Amino acid sequence: MTYEETLAHIYGLRRFGIKPGLGRVSSLLERVGNSHERLRVVHVAGTNGKGSTAAFLASILSAGGSRTGLFTSPHLTRFTERIRINGAEIAEDAVCRLAAQVMSAAPEGTTFFEMVTAMALLHFAEAQVDIAILEAGMGGGSDATSAAAGILTVITPVAIDHCEWLGDSLEAIAREKSGIIRPGRPVVLANQPAEVLAVITEQAARLNSPLVRFGADFSASWGDDGLDYRGMERTLSGLTPGIGGRYQAVNAATALAAAELLSAEGQPLRDEVLRAGIAQARWPGRMEFFAGSPAIILDGAHNPAGALALAESIAHVPCRRLIVVVGVMGDKDVGGILAPLLPLAHEVVAVTPTVERGLPSAEIAAFCRQQGVSAVDGGTVTDGLALARSRARAEDLILVCGSLFTVGEARSALLDQRFEPFRG
């Protein structure tokens, strides 16, 4: 099959939907030789900041000379973004070959995410990476990535999201996320609500897994010269994170704490490596700045907690007027997402992402007007972005947000790239 035909087949697996559990993916990995068992794996679970934290950690390890695999989801613009080694995306011909191998072994009902997880693990094993960082897709213990045994677990901030699959309370979601903790293996825990902290602390104690916590064992704060980190053994000042946004302080610190633990376990990382890794990290679509007149910022925050962190960062960006281009999924809390952003907005351009679950832009515009904010229906993401640029002056700022679907589509338009909208 060609690359396009391979992607069409993979994307077609969405008909099986989301099926939490490890039975199918474990059987699939066994049928292709269980080569993933040779990998040293770091799991990254949580709700917000998973991708950025994983990117920071991968950048640090690569800067230290390790051959580092990184598996993340969703992609912003193209499928190959999901599987990388030292920052380089998987080649299209490798996608075709691995997909054919996995498809021939896949049990009936294998889902899109299970198949792509298996492809990533096979790719990393074949490439003999020194370490593989796996971002959980949605959950924790029942997430397909959990089929690989980990040497370290990182849990980023947990918030209310994906309630239909994970539970409708922080405690329930935390229980699912904490299922990825491995007995006796260390856990790095980002800043968490009290309910989440209690659940994860109990799980770590039950499994005799050492727990390293933000605020207690490591921390970070913004100083005059950049980000200052205080860790278990290291103190670094004046860090310049390569991923924008003031909310990245917790994500960068969590990655640095994980790197400290890995360094103590036989993967020596000097202070200058930690500093370089943080500076060299990149993660598109998270406070991503496009210079121009007006300037444009893309951020994929898609739940209330993420939107609050985004609003706190945007408040520090100087501009004359803020024009918000927003597109949201129909199954998300549109009110909760918009609540912290609307007080900052001078005008909203509502858009509809090119996906089945996109909330109609007319509904978003009407909601914003009900909240007393000037809003227009911009139609598609491309049209809405063009409309915002036509209405903005040079000293204004355009923020594109509300969903990774929206941000990915806008980014493709800005860079004149092909957009592959399916997420999974």
Secondary structure, DSSP 8 states (H G I E B T S, - for coil): --HHHHHHHHHHGGGG-----SHHHHHHHHHTT-GGGGS-EEEEE-SSSHHHHHHHHHHHHHHTT--EEEE-SS-SS-GGGGEEETTEE--HHHHHHHHHHHHHH--TT--HHHHHHHHHHHHHHHTT-SEEEEE-SS-STTSGGGGS-EEEEEE----S--HHHH-SSHHHHHHHHHTT--TT--EEE-S--HHHHHHHHHHHHHTT--EEEBTTTBEEEEETTEEEEE-SS-EEEEE--SS-STTHHHHHHHHHHHHHHHHHTT----HHHHHHHHHH---TTSSEEE-SSSEEEE----SHHHHHHHHHHHTTS--S-EEEEE--BTTS-HHHHHTTTGGG-SEEEEEE-SSTTB--HHHHHHHHHHTT--EEEEEEHHHHHHHHHHH--TT-EEEEES-HHHHHHHHHHHHT--------
